[in-house]
Amino acid sequence: MAKDYLELYTDYLISNRGLATATGLSAMTDGEVSHDQITRYLSGELFNSKQLWKKVKPVVREIQSDDACIIFDDTILEKEWTDESDIICWHHDHTKGRNVKGVNLLNMVYHSNDVTLPICFEVIRKYAYCDLETKEKKRKASISKNELMRDMFKTALSNHIPFRFVLMDIWFAATENFEYITKHAKDFITAVKSNRYFAPSLQDKYQGQFHRVDSYELEDKQSVRGYLKGYDKEVLLVRRLFTNKDGSTGMLNLICSDVSQGGDYVATIYEKRWKVEEYHKSLKSNAALGKSPTKTITTQINHIFLSIMAVFKLECLKIKHSLNHFAIRAKLFIKANQVAFTELQRLKGA
C-alpha cells in the first residue's frame, strides 16, 4: 500500500470542508501531487478489512481489555443522483421506514478504555438478476448482513482481539447470531422488537406459554430471567424506559445472554452501543464519506476505506489531545480562517 498517498488523502479528508476531489487535493499540495496520481491511487488495489486491521492493530493492542465490547451496526449513505451499481442501489432505511438509494456500509468497531476503533467493514453488494415471474430487473445480495456479521465476528476472534460482550441493534437480533456468539464463549446484549415472545420460566417455555416482551410490566432497568422464543438458552430481559422529544415515553427491551448480571449493569453496558452511532456521524461529518464524486466501484470503496482511516486518525488524535473529533476539526478550521484573514490583509496592502 502506498503509505504516503494514504497519509496525504486522509489528512486531506480531515482538513477539507468541501467535496473530496483529486483536483482539490492536488491544489492543496500546490501541484506537487497531480490529479492523475491521486486518481491512479484510488483506482489501484481494492482496499478491505485486512489493510484496515494492519493499520489499527498497534493501537488496538495498546487499549485492549478483556471486558471490552465489539459493536455491530450498519449505516446508509444516500446517493440519490449517482448511477446505480452493485453497491449504489436501493436499501431499506429503518430510521426512515422506506427504501433509499445509496451505499449500505456494515461496520464492526472495538470499544475499550473509552476508545472506539474500526476493525472491520463491509460494503453491501446487491447483484442484478431478472425475476422470472415479473420479468423485472431486481437486485439481491449473495450473502445476508447477518452472515456478514458472523464472518466479521469470526475475524475478531482470529485476530485474537479480547472482548466480553457483543452489542447489537434490533436488526441483528437473530437466533443464528445468538448461537454463534455464545458458542465461542462470548456474551451478547441486543435490543429486540416489541413483538418478540418471551417465557419467564422453563416450565412456561415447555408449555408454550410465551407472551410479547412489551406485555411484561417492568420498571426502568428492571430485569427478569426467562426464554426468548426460538432460542434454547436462558436469557435476561431488561426494560429501558426513556422520554422522547415529544414528551412521550419510549420503551426498549434488551436481551442479555449473561443471566448472572442485573438490569443496571446490562443497561450501562448497552449504552456503549451508542459509540458506533458517534462513529457513523464522524464518518459523514468529519471524514467526507459522502463527498467524493468517484464513479467506479473500486474508487468508491477505496474512498470509503480512506474515510474510515481518517476517522481512525481522528480517534488517535483524540487520545493524544483529549479532544473529540469535532473539536479537533474546529481547531483546524479556526487556524485556517486565521491564515486566510492574514493573507487577505496582505493582499489588500500589496
N, C-alpha and C positions, 0 to 999 in steps of 0.2 A: 504494500500500500504506500502511495506517495505521501509520506508524513507531512512534508511542507505544505502541500496543497490542502490536506485535511485541516491543518492548523490555520492556514490562511482563510479557508472557506468558513470554518466555524467561527473564527474571530469576526469575519465579515458579517455573518448572520447575527451575532450578538450586538455589534456596533452599528448595524444598519437599521433604518426605520422604514424604508420603503420596500419596493419589490426587490427580491434577491435575484439579480441577473448577472451573467458573466460580464456584460458591459459595465455594470456598476462596480463589480469587484475590480476589474481592470483599471477603471478610473480611480478607485481608491488607492491603488498602488502606483498611480501616475504612469500607467502603461508598462510598468516593469513586468507584470504578468499579463499576457494578452488574453483577449476574449476567447480565441481558439484554444489556448492551453487549458482554460477552465472547462470549456465545452468538451474537450477530449478527455479530461479527467472524469467528468460526470458520465461520459458515455463509455467508459472503460469497464473495469471489473465491477460486477454487481455485488455490492456490499450486503452483508447479512449479519445475523446474530453472532457468528463466530468471530468476525472482526470486532464487533461491539464488545464481546467478552474479553478479548485480548487487551482492549483499551481500559476497561473498567476494573479488571481483575485486581490490579495492585491496590486500588482504593477500597474495593470490597474486602480484601484481606486486612486492611487497616481498621475497618469499622465493624467487621462481622461479629456476631454473638449468637449463642445457642438459643436465645429467646427472641430472635429476630422474626420478621414476617416477610413472606413474599406475597405480593398483591397482584391480582389479575383484573384487567378491565380493558375495554375497547373504546375507541372514540371515532367519530366520523368527521372527516374534513370535507365540507361541501365544495363541490366543483361543478356548479350548475352549467357553466358555459364552456367547459373543457370537453373535447371529443371523448366519446365513450370508448372504453377499452376493458381489458380483463381486470384492471384494478380501479378504474374510474367508471363506476356503474351504480346501479340502484341498490341501496341498503335500507333496512328498516331502522329508523332512528327512534329508540324507545323514549328518549326525552321529549320528542315532538309528537310521537304517536303516528308517524307517517313515514313513507319511503322518501328518501332524499338521494340525489345523485352526488357521488363523491368517493373518497378513499376511506376504507374501513381499516383502522390500524389497531391490532391487538398487542397489548404490552404486558410484560411482567417486570415489576420493579421490586427492589430489595430495600426494606426499611429496617435500619438498625442504628441505635445510638443517635436518633434524631437526624439521620442522613438517609436520603432516598436516592437510589441509583438504578438506572435502567440496566437490566441484564439480559433481556431477550425481547425481540419484537417480530411480528409477522404482519405483512400487508395481505389482506384477504383478496384472493383472486377468484373471480367468477367467470367461468368459461362459457362461451356461447354454444347453444345447441338448438335444434329445431324440435318443438313439441309435436309429436306425431298426431295428436288428436286435433289441436287447433291450427297446426301448420305455422305457428308463430315462433319468432326468434326469442329465446329466453336465455337466461344466464343462471348458472348454478356452480357453487364451489365444490371442488372434488373432495375436500376434507372440511368437516364442520369446525366451528370455533371451539367447541368443547373438546374435540380431538386435538386441535392445535394446542389448546390449553394444557392438556395432559402431556403432550410432547414437550412443551416448554417446562413443565414441572419436572419431567424426567431429565431435561438438560440441567436444571438447577441441582439435581441430585448427582448427576455425573460430574459436574464441576465442583462437587464437594463444598457447596455453599451451606453453612449451618443456619438453620431456622427452626422455629417451632410450629408456627401457625401459617396456614394459607387463608388469605382473606379474599372473599369474592362477593360480587353483587348477585342479585336475583337471577340474572340470565345465565349464570354458571352453576346454579344450584341443582345439578343433575346427579342422580344416583351413581352413575358411572364415575363421575368425578369424586364423589364421597368415597367410594370403594377404593379407587386408585390412590387417593391421598392417604387413607388410613392403612392400606396395605403396605405402604412404605414408612410406617411408624411416625406419621405426621398428623397433626390435628387441623381441622378447618373451622372457620366461622363464616357463615354466609347469611345474607338476607334471603327470605323465601316469600313467595307470593302468598297473599292472604287466603287463597283458596286451596292451599296445600292441606292435607289431612294429617292429624296427629292423635295418638292414643297415649294417655297418661300412665299406662301400666302395661306390663307384659300380658296380663290376663285380658285386658281390653283389646290388645292387639290380636291375640289369638281368637277372640270372639268377634273381631271385625268392627269393634266399637271406636271408629275413628271420627273425629269432628274437625271442622275447619280451624286452623290455628288462630284466626281472628275471633273465634267464638269463645275462647277461654278468657275469663276475666282476670287480668293480671295488671299490677301496678307497674310503673316505670322501673325498669331494671330487675323486676321480679322474674324468677325462673321456675321451671318445672321440668322434671325428667320424664322421658317417655320415648315414643317411637314415631318416626315420620313414615307415613305410608309409602311403601315401595323400597324402604331401606331397612335392613335387618337389625343393625346395631342400635343400642340405646343412645339418645342424644339429649341435649339440653335445649329447651325452648326458652328464649329470653325476650321479653317485651320491651320495646323502646317507645316512649311517647314524647312528642315534641309539638311545638306551636308553629304553625305555618305563617307565612307572611300576611295572609288574610285574617289571621286570628283563630282559624280553625285548628283542631287537634289532629295531628298526624300520628300514624302508627307504623312501626317497623318491627317485624318478627324475625329474630335471629335464631339460627340453629348452630350449636357448637358440638363437636364430637367429643370434647373433654368434659364428661359429666361430673368430674370432681370439682369443677370451678363453680363460683357463684355468679349471679347476674351482673353485679357491679364490675367484676373482673372481665367478663366477656364483653360487656358494653364498652369498657375502657380500651380493650384490645381492638375491637372492631372500629373504633373511632380512627384508628390509624389507616383504615382503608381510604380515608379522605386524601391521603398523601398522593395517591395515584391521580385523583382529580386535580390536585395542585400541579402535578407533573404535566398533565394534559394541557392545563391552562398556560403553563410556561412554554410548552412546545409551540402553542399557537400564538402567544403574545410576545415571547422573548426570543424565539428561535426561527421565526419566519417560516413555519411549517407550511402554511398555505399561500406563501407569497412568491413562489417560483413559477415562472412561465414555461417550464420544461415540457416537452411534447412526447417523449418516448417513455415506455415503461421503465427502462433502465435508468434514465436520468431522473425520472420522478422518484423511484425507490431510493436512488443514491442521495437525492436531496433530502428525503425523509430521514435516512440514516444520518446524514450530516447535521440535520436539525436535532436529532436525538443526541448526537455527540456534543452539540452546542449546549444543550441543557445539562448534560453531564459536566461540561466545563464550568457552567454557572454554579452547579452544586459544589464543585471543588472550590470555587471562589467563595461560596457561602461558608464553607468550613474554615477557610483561611481568614476571612474578614468579618465573619459573624453578621453578614448582611444577606437578606433574601434576594432572589433573582431580580425582582422588580426594583429593589433599592440599588442594586449593582448597576443595572442599565440606566437608572435615573442619574446616578453619578456620572456615567459616561456621557449622557446627553447634556447635562449641565456643563461639563467640561467642553464638549463640542460647541455648544452655544457661546461659551466664553471666547473660544478661539475664533469662531465666526464673527463675533462682535468686534474683537480686536482687529481682525483683518479688514472689516468694513471701515473702521476708523482710519486705518492706514490708507485704504483706497480713497476715502473722502479727502484726505490730506495730501494725496500724491499730486 
